[in-house]
Amino acid sequence: MKNSSVLCIGTGGLGSPLATYLAAAGVGRLGVVDFDKVDYSNLQRQILHHTFDVGRPKVESAAEKLKAINPDIEVEPHNLSLSRYNALDLIERYDVVADGQTTSLPDTS
């Protein structure tokens, strides 16, 4: 597992537990993709984010918590919206892609 890399799309309600389990399992390199900021309305279901994270980019909040779970993991935050314009460039750098997003891809660049 330590030599594997996973790209986790989303750090919200689905992506938070997904990334948490991947980090705890010992994935060596974990990319996290999200364009949003932490909001109070996220806190009851997005386990990587806490009250003191409100207003921060979700990928920064997530990366900090994932490193606390597994200090040996390399976390690569991607503060962007995955789209048809950037998906291939981003995905090709990882062994596996895990979709933890609850919405479809926006058509933005």
N, C-alpha and C positions, 0 to 999 in steps of 0.2 A: 504494500500500500504506500509506503514512503516514497517510492519512485513513480507514483502515479500522479496525474494531474486531472482535476475536474473543474469545469466551468459551471457555476451555479447561477442560473438566470433567476433573479429576484431575491430580495432579502426581506420579504414581507411575511404574510401569514403562512405560506407554504415554504418559501425559501429559507426562512429563519430556522425551522427545525431541520430541514434538509442539510443546510450548511453546518449546523451544530453537530449532527450525526456524522457527517463526512470528516469534520475536524477531529472529533473524538475517535473515529475509526482509524485515524492515522494517515489520511491522504497527505502526500508530501507538498503539493502545490494546489491551492484552491483559489480560483478566480471567482469573484462575486460581482454581479452586474445589477445595477439599479440606478435609476435617475432621480429618485424621490428623496425627500427629506423626512426625518422622523417627525411624526405629529402625535399629539396626545391621543387621537382616535386610534392609533396603531397599537398602543401599549398593551391592550388586553389580549391580543392574539399574536403579536410579533415578538417572540421571546428573546431575540438578540438585542432589543432596544429597551431603554429604561427612561425614566422621567428626565434625568440629566442629559439625555441625548436629543431631546426635542429641539428641532431646528437644524440639527447636524445632517449631513448626507448619510443616508442609510448604509452605504458601502463603508464609510469610515467607522460608524458605530459597530457594524457587523465585524469588520476586520479586527477591531480592538477586542471584542468579546471572543472571537475565534482564536486569536493568539493567546488569550487567557486560558482557554480550554486546552490548547495544544501549542506550547511555546516553540515546538520544532516545525510547525507548519509554515509554509510561505503563503501568505494571503495577498492576492493581487486585486485591489479594488478597482472596478471600472465604473466610474460615475457617469453613466450614459444610458440612453435608451437604445436597446438592441433593435436594429431595423434591418431591412433587406439591403441597406447600403453598407453596413458595417459588420454584419453577422459572420460572413465567411472569414474575414481577416481576424476576427476575434476567436472564433471557434477553432480554427486550424491550429492554434497554439496549445490545445488541450487534448487529452486522451479521450475524455468522456464529457458529454454535456448533460446536465441535470436541469430539467425545466421546473423551477419552483415559482413560476409566475402564474397569476390567476387571470390575467387578461391576455388578449392576443397582441401580437407585435404592432406597434404604431407604424404608420407609413411616413416616417420622418428620417432625416439624415443626421 
